[in-house]
Amino acid sequence: MARRPRRNHSPAFKAKVALAAIKGERTLVELSQDFDVHANQIKQWRDQLLEGATGVFGAITKADAEPAIDVKTLHAKIGELTVNIRRGPRSGSLDLVRCCVPFPRQQLVQA
């Protein structure tokens, strides 16, 4: 028996099948035969529709829940860190090479 290729269903099709399942006029088996979709898939789509239905009537969306990003503050922080890297951590006492390159192991043992 050859495997059927994976099918991608459109959101409109999923909504149509889920609404038919919510109506309850036909069983899941009948719906699966009519729409050529497995009964477990119909149940998942129905549950997703029922779960997401509360969002239609004014629940908090994901975009509102995320904090606003202040781009100016982030650019200022990037600039500050760039200046620290160029000057060194102690305002010019160390340059980039001496600051960021680790000492060889032999020098550490001798010191």
N, C-alpha and C positions, 0 to 999 in steps of 0.2 A: 504494500500500500504506500503510495507516494505521499510525502508530506505536503500540506497546503502551504503556500508562501504566506508570510506574515502580512496581515492586513492592517492598515491604519484607517480607523473610522473617523469621520469628520465630527466636530462637536455638535453639529445640527442633528446628525444621525443618532448620536449618543443621547441627546436630549429627547428625541422622538421616542426612542426605545424605552428610556427611563420613565417618561410620562405615561407610556402605555402600561408599564409595569405598575406605576403608582395607581392608575385608574382601577386596576384589579378586575377588569372585565374578562381577562383571559389568564390562564396559568402561565408560570414561567416557561414550562415545557412548550406550550403552544406559541408563546412569543419567540422562543429560541428557534423553533421550526420556521416561523413566519419571517423572521429577520436574519436567519442563518448565523446566529451568534449563540455561544454557549450560555446556559442558564446562569452559571456563576458570574459571568461577565455582566449579564443584565442586572443581577442583584447588586454587584459592585457599583454600576452606573446609577442605579436607583438610590442606593445609600449615599453616594456622592451628591446627587441632586438634592436629597432631603437635608443633608448636612450643610450644603452651600445655600440653601433657600433662605436661611435667616439673614444672610448678607445682602439680599436684595432689598430688604426693608430698613436699611440704615445702620447696620452694624459697622464697627470700626474696620476700615480696610487696612491692608498691609502698608500702603503708602503713608497713611496717617500715623501708624504705630511707630514707624522708624523716625529717629530724631533727625532734625534738619542739620545738614553738614555746612559748617561755616568755612567756605573756601579761603577767605582772606586769612583766617587764623592758621589754616594748614599751610598756606604759602609762606606765611611769616615764620612758622616753625621750620619749614624746609630751608629757608634762607638762613636762619640761625644755626642750624646744624651744618650747613655748607660752610659758613664762616668759621665755625669751630674746627672743622676738619682742615681747612686751609691754614688757620693760625695755630692750631694745636690746642689741647685742652687747657693750657695755662696761659692764655692770651699772649701767644707769641714766643713762649719759652722753648717750645719744641716744634720742629718742622714736621711735615707729613711723613717723611721717610723714617725718622727716628721714632716718631710717635706710634706708627702702625706696624713696623717691621719688628718681629720678635728677636731677642738677642740669641746668638748661637749658644748652644749648651756649654761649650768649653769656657766661654767668658763668664758664665754664671758660676761655674765650679771654681774658677780661679779667684773670683772676687770674693 
